[in-house]
Amino acid sequence: MKVNNAELVISAVSKKQYPSEPLPEIALAGRSNVGKSSFINKMIQRKSLARTSSKPGKTQTLNFYKINENFFLVDVPGYGYAKVSKKERQKWGTMMEEYFAERENLKAAALIVDVRHDPTADDAMMYDFLKYYELPVLIIATKLDKIPKGKRDKHIKNVRNTLEIEEGDIIIPFSAETGEGKDKAWKALSAFLQ
């Protein structure tokens, strides 16, 4: 997919702030610091539309990025970050639950994991949460460039086994550094937008 136009439309905290346009949406979920912003920036070929941060837990809103005037990528708050108060985590949980449970425009979710490490209990919980809402899930295994080519299959298999991925859900190894996996990711995401 060629991206000619990408903009952050709104950072929402409740459904009354969601965009009113009836465009399809794909949610991007993942642990804090897993590379969601880098994934977005690489996919749209922009250096810093999605802000990257070395401090985890920065995304605290649902960020709606409109792509080519056709659909939204929705960056949801990262999870699994300890320095956020319990009250704040509950607020995020409520906000995310409202979005996943009630948003009719939501067509699929991309769960972003770091291929270098086995998915955490939080990753597995997020995968189950997305499946609970009967969403198709695409797993994006980032930071592929950090793994020697000979060990990649083993790491991808670990992701598949740890998350107990259902049939039909696919894993796309991805590198924001080299762009490897970008075309496959667009192809898979586009299928959800039909």
C-alpha positions as CSV (number, residue, x, y, z in Angstrom):
1,M,0.0,0.0,0.0
2,K,1.3,3.5,-0.9
3,V,0.5,5.9,1.9
4,N,0.0,9.4,0.5
5,N,-1.7,10.9,3.5
6,A,-1.4,10.1,7.2
7,E,-2.5,12.3,10.1
8,L,-3.2,12.0,13.8
9,V,-6.9,13.1,14.0
10,I,-7.5,12.8,17.7
11,S,-6.2,11.4,20.9
12,A,-9.4,10.1,22.6
13,V,-10.1,9.0,26.2
14,S,-13.8,8.2,25.7
15,K,-16.3,7.2,23.0
16,K,-17.7,10.7,22.7
17,Q,-14.4,11.7,21.3
18,Y,-14.0,9.0,18.7
19,P,-14.0,10.1,15.1
20,S,-17.6,10.2,13.7
21,E,-16.6,9.1,10.1
22,P,-17.7,5.6,9.4
23,L,-14.2,4.4,8.3
24,P,-12.9,1.0,9.2
25,E,-10.3,0.8,12.1
26,I,-7.5,-1.5,13.0
27,A,-6.3,-1.4,16.6
28,L,-2.6,-1.7,17.5
29,A,-2.0,-3.2,20.9
30,G,1.2,-4.2,22.6
31,R,3.3,-3.8,25.7
32,S,4.8,-0.4,26.5
33,N,8.1,0.0,24.6
34,V,7.5,-2.8,22.2
35,G,7.8,-0.6,19.1
36,K,4.2,0.3,18.2
37,S,5.1,3.9,17.3
38,S,8.1,2.7,15.2
39,F,5.8,0.2,13.5
40,I,3.3,3.0,12.6
41,N,6.1,5.3,11.4
42,K,7.7,2.6,9.2
43,M,4.3,1.5,7.7
44,I,3.4,5.1,6.7
45,Q,7.0,6.1,5.7
46,R,7.1,9.0,8.1
47,K,9.8,9.6,10.7
48,S,7.8,10.8,13.6
49,L,4.1,11.0,13.1
50,A,3.7,8.6,15.9
51,R,6.0,9.8,18.7
52,T,8.5,7.3,20.0
53,S,9.8,7.5,23.5
54,S,12.5,5.8,25.5
55,K,10.2,6.1,28.5
56,P,7.5,3.4,28.5
57,G,3.9,4.1,29.3
58,K,3.7,7.3,27.2
59,T,0.6,6.5,25.2
60,Q,-2.3,7.1,27.5
61,T,-5.0,7.8,25.0
62,L,-6.5,6.1,21.9
63,N,-4.6,7.7,19.1
64,F,-6.6,7.7,15.8
65,Y,-4.3,7.9,12.7
66,K,-6.2,8.5,9.5
67,I,-4.5,6.8,6.5
68,N,-5.2,7.8,2.9
69,E,-8.6,9.2,4.0
70,N,-9.7,5.5,3.9
71,F,-9.2,4.0,7.4
72,F,-7.8,4.5,10.8
73,L,-4.9,2.8,12.6
74,V,-5.7,3.2,16.3
75,D,-2.8,3.1,18.8
76,V,-4.1,1.9,22.2
77,P,-2.2,2.5,25.4
78,G,0.7,0.1,26.1
79,Y,0.2,-2.4,28.9
80,G,2.5,-4.1,31.4
81,Y,4.2,-1.0,32.6
82,A,4.7,-0.9,36.4
83,K,5.4,2.9,37.0
84,V,1.7,3.7,36.3
85,S,-0.6,3.9,39.3
86,K,-3.2,1.3,39.8
87,K,-5.9,3.9,39.4
88,E,-4.4,5.1,36.1
89,R,-4.2,1.4,34.9
90,Q,-7.9,0.9,35.8
91,K,-8.8,4.0,33.8
92,W,-6.9,2.7,30.8
93,G,-8.5,-0.7,31.2
94,T,-12.0,0.9,31.2
95,M,-11.2,3.0,28.2
96,M,-9.8,0.1,26.2
97,E,-12.7,-2.2,27.2
98,E,-15.2,0.4,26.0
99,Y,-13.4,0.7,22.7
100,F,-13.0,-3.0,22.0
101,A,-16.5,-3.9,23.2
102,E,-18.5,-1.2,21.6
103,R,-16.7,0.2,18.5
104,E,-18.5,-1.0,15.4
105,N,-15.8,0.4,13.0
106,L,-13.2,-1.9,14.6
107,K,-12.4,-4.6,12.0
108,A,-9.3,-6.3,13.5
109,A,-6.3,-5.9,15.9
110,A,-2.6,-6.1,15.4
111,L,-0.9,-7.4,18.5
112,I,2.7,-6.2,18.6
113,V,5.2,-8.3,20.4
114,D,9.0,-8.2,20.6
115,V,10.3,-11.3,18.7
116,R,13.5,-11.3,20.8
117,H,11.6,-12.4,23.9
118,D,8.9,-14.9,24.6
119,P,5.5,-13.1,24.9
120,T,4.7,-12.2,28.5
121,A,1.6,-13.2,30.5
122,D,0.3,-9.7,29.7
123,D,0.7,-10.4,25.9
124,A,-1.2,-13.7,26.3
125,M,-3.9,-11.9,28.3
126,M,-4.2,-9.3,25.5
127,Y,-4.4,-11.9,22.8
128,D,-7.2,-13.7,24.8
129,F,-8.9,-10.3,25.4
130,L,-9.0,-9.6,21.6
131,K,-10.2,-13.1,20.8
132,Y,-12.9,-12.6,23.5
133,Y,-14.3,-9.7,21.4
134,E,-14.1,-12.0,18.4
135,L,-11.6,-9.9,16.5
136,P,-9.3,-11.2,13.9
137,V,-5.8,-10.8,15.2
138,L,-2.6,-10.2,13.3
139,I,0.6,-10.7,15.3
140,I,3.4,-8.4,14.4
141,A,6.7,-9.7,15.8
142,T,9.0,-6.6,15.8
143,K,12.7,-6.1,16.2
144,L,13.4,-8.9,13.7
145,D,16.7,-7.2,12.7
146,K,18.1,-7.9,16.2
147,I,17.9,-11.7,15.7
148,P,20.4,-13.7,13.7
149,K,18.7,-15.2,10.6
150,G,19.4,-18.8,11.7
151,K,17.5,-18.3,15.0
152,R,14.4,-16.5,13.6
153,D,12.2,-19.5,13.1
154,K,12.8,-20.6,16.7
155,H,11.8,-17.2,18.0
156,I,8.7,-17.1,15.8
157,K,7.7,-20.6,16.9
158,N,8.0,-19.5,20.6
159,V,5.7,-16.6,19.9
160,R,3.1,-18.9,18.3
161,N,3.3,-21.5,21.1
162,T,3.4,-19.0,24.0
163,L,0.3,-17.1,22.7
164,E,-1.4,-20.4,21.6
165,I,-2.4,-18.7,18.4
166,E,-5.7,-19.8,16.8
167,E,-5.9,-21.0,13.3
168,G,-6.3,-18.2,10.8
169,D,-4.3,-15.7,12.9
170,I,-0.9,-15.0,11.3
171,I,2.4,-13.8,12.6
172,I,4.4,-11.4,10.5
173,P,8.1,-10.9,11.5
174,F,8.8,-7.2,11.2
175,S,11.7,-4.8,11.4
176,A,11.2,-1.0,11.7
177,E,14.9,-0.6,11.0
178,T,15.1,-2.5,7.7
179,G,11.4,-2.5,6.6
180,E,11.4,-6.3,6.4
181,G,7.8,-7.5,6.7
182,K,6.2,-4.2,5.8
183,D,4.7,-5.3,2.5
184,K,3.3,-8.5,4.2
185,A,1.9,-6.4,7.0
186,W,0.1,-4.1,4.6
187,K,-1.3,-7.0,2.6
188,A,-2.6,-8.6,5.8
189,L,-4.0,-5.4,7.2
190,S,-5.6,-4.5,3.8
191,A,-7.5,-7.8,3.9
192,F,-9.4,-6.6,7.0
193,L,-10.4,-3.4,5.3
194,Q,-12.4,-4.9,2.5
